[in-house]
Amino acid sequence: MSERRRFERIEFHARTELSQGPYSWLVELLDVSLKGLLIEKPEPWLGNPEEPFIAVIHLSNEEEESVRMEVRLRHDDHGHLGFVCEHIDLDSIEHLRRLVELNLGDQDELKRELAALIRI
């Protein structure tokens, strides 16, 4: 059975930090969507899958140009961790929307994804 994604994943590499409680990891971002992200699993991995994480994707060297999401671990396999976004602030969603818009190159697809995000 093939998996049907509601949100197009964008291959994107940026300085990304993942934190949970006292733990913090500088991670390799593999891709991002309007609803989550995929990273390479850092070593050592001490994250608790039952608790939320904070992911910060730095879009530039300026602190205000970043995407900050509260995420939950959705899957852990083959050295990759997939997270689903549970909360994102308005500034971050605007930065993420612009990033997806620039990389999709398809206004209609972006509109469909934004509509699907609002319905969730």
N, C-alpha and C positions, 0 to 999 in steps of 0.2 A: 504494500500500500504506500503510495507516495504522499509526502507531507505537503499540505497546502498552506503557504504562509500568507498572512494578511498584509504583512509589511515587507517591502523590498529591503534586503540587507545591502548595505553599502560597504565595500571594502575601504577601510580608512585606517590610517596609521597616525596616531597622535600620542603625546605623552599622557598616560592615563594612570590614575591612582584609584585603588580600591581599598576601602577601609571598613572595619567592623570592630566596634569596641576598642580595645587597646592595640589591635593589629592594623597594619597598613602595608600595602604592597604596591610597588611600581610595576605595572603589568603591561604586556604587549596586547594592544587592541587589534583584533583581527577584522571585525566588522561591527557596524552599528545600524540600527533602524529606528523608526519613530517609537518603537515599543521595547527596545532592549539592546543588548550588546553581547559579543562573543570575544573572549580573551584566551590567551594561552595560560594554562594553569601555572601559577608561580610556585616556586619551591623555597622554603617549606610551605605547605598549604595547611593553615590552621583555622580556616573559616568554618563557622557553624552554619550548616545549610538551613537550620530552623529559624535563624535570625536574619533581619535585613542587613544590607550592605549599603555603603555610599560609594558611588562611582563618579569620578570627576575626570572629564575628557578636556584637556587643555588644547584649545584651538589656536592659540598664539602664546607668546611669552607674557602677554598682559593677562592678569588674573581675571578681569571681567569678561574676557572672551573664553568662556568655558561652559561646558554642559555638565550640570550636576544633577544626578538622579539617585533616588532611593530605589534599590533593586533587590530582587530575591533570586537566589540560585534556582534555575529551572532544570539544568542538566549538567552533569560532570562526566565526560567521556572522552577517551582518546587524547588526553592531555589538554582538553579545551573545557572551559566553563562558560555556560550560556546563562545569561541573566535576563529577567523580564523587569521592565520598569514599573514600579508601583506608584511613584510620585516624581513629578518634575515641576520646577517653578516656571513662571511665564517667560523670564529672560532665557532660561535654558532651552525651553521648547522652541523659542524663536530662533536661537542659534542652531539647534538641531534641524528645524524645518528648513532653514537656509542651506545647511550642509546637504541635506537629502535632495533639495531642489536642484542644487548645483550639480550633484552627482547623478541624479536620475535623468535629467535632460528631457523629461516628459511631464508637462504641466498637468495633463489629465490624470496620470498615475499619481502624482503628488496630491491632487484634489481628492482622489479616491482614498488614499491612505489617511489623509487628514480627517476625512469624513468617518472612516472606520475607527480612528483613534478617538474621536468625539463620542462615538456610540459605545465604546468599551466602558 
